[in-house]
Amino acid sequence: MNRLRLYIRLVRLDKPIGILLLLWPTLSALWLASDGRPDWALVLIFSIGTVLMRSAGCAVNDFADRDFDRHVVRTAERPLTSGQLMPWEALAVAALLALIAFALIWPLNALTKQLSVAAVLIAVSYPYFKRFFAIPQAYLGIAFGFGIPMAFAAVQGAVPAAAWLLLIGNVFWAVAYDTEYAMVDRDDDLKIGIKTSAITFGRFDVAAVMVCYACSFAATLLVGWEYGLRGWFVAGMLVAVACAAYHYTLIRGRDRMLCFAAFRHNNWLGAAVFGGIALDYAMR
């Protein structure tokens, strides 16, 4: 039982915020791609797949960062870093979860399966981008948002331009919320040489977060409007904007715990966007 708890901590099932940040844009894409009437089998497949792939990504991330995490207060006691699990165990868990996720989408069309391979490669390579890429959060946004083109591919057998615009919007959203997250660890990251957007943006970090929110909202609004969404969708977007404004009040003082609270609150921002989309279709 103790070992099971270690595996749960390794894949962050005890901290589901990451799952939700992947799930909301994926569900939004499924609703848009299917004109508000998604096949519930697809909803189940993508929901479970989101949990599996986020968990696999966490295991790979901890494997890649095991020597760095011991120097960060927040991560020093993670199972791999603290020596409670061996590195090979993290890789084995990640491989098993990825295989199960691939088995889930096996009945779907070829394009969806091809995109899933790209999704795995992006997820596996993300941790290493922190070694050299100035804003690895942008790459994270691609990894966290790749369910968007996969959802369109599964429903329509193609990935329209709107799906890629949604993905771009998700990249901006990820840069916003993960910069808030990175602001928590900035001092530790500076010491160990990890690159993050919080370090790259420097004293303009708060402004950059708000600009990224604005770009994400603009991309999402354009797609929603193109798909004929109006009243409830706009209401959901206004709630999302209110969430972003609240985040500004939390992060402007750069207090660690308040920045972390802002990051966690993005669950409600994503839920508001999806809720607006789903309600707009449901109320027609």
C-alpha positions, 0 to 999 in steps of 0.5 A: 500500500505504501508503494502504491501511494508513492506511485500515486504521488509520482503521477500526481493523481493526488494533485489533479489540477494538471489533469483538469488543465488538459481536460477543459480544452480537450472537451471544448474541442470535442464539443466544437468539432461535433457541433455540440453533440459529441459521441459519449464514447469519445468523451470517455476515451479522451477523458481517460486518455487525458488522465493517463497521458498527464500521469505519464508526463509527470513520471517522465518529468520527474525522471528528467528532473530528478537531479534538479528537483532536490534543490527546489524546496517544493519538489525535494520530497518527490518519490524519485528525487528522495530515493523512495522510487528508482529511476527505472520505475518512473520510466516503466510507469510512463511506458505502461500508461502511454501504452494503455492510452494508445490502446484506448484510441486504437479503434479510432481513425488513422489520423488520430493515431498519428497525432497521438504519436506526435503527442507522446513525443512532445510530452516526453521531450518537454522536460528537456526543453527547460535546459535550453529554451527560454520559455519552455511553458510555450512548449508545455502549452503544445503538449497540454493542448494536443488533445485539441487537434486529436479531438477534431481528427477523431470527430471529423477525420481532419484538423481544420484551421480553427483547431490549430488556432485553438491550440495557439490559444491554449499555448498562450493560456499555458504560458500564463498559468505556468508562468504563475507556477514558475513564479513560485520557484523562481529563486530556486530555478535561478540557482540551479540554471533551469530556464522558465518564463518567469525568469525570462520575463523578469520584471515584466512577468505580471504584464506578460501573464496578462498579455498571454491571457488576452491572446488566449481569449482572443483566439478562443473568441475567434473560433467560437464566433466562427462556429456560431457561438454567441450568448452563453459562450460570450458569458463563459468568456466573460467569466474567464476574463473575470478569473484572469483579472482576479489572478492579477490581484493575486500575482501582482505582489509576486508572493509565492503562495498567492502565485500558486493560488492563481495557478490553481484557480486556472481550473475555474477559468478553463471550466468557464470557457468549456461551460460557455461552449457546452451551454451555448450548444445545449440551449439552442 
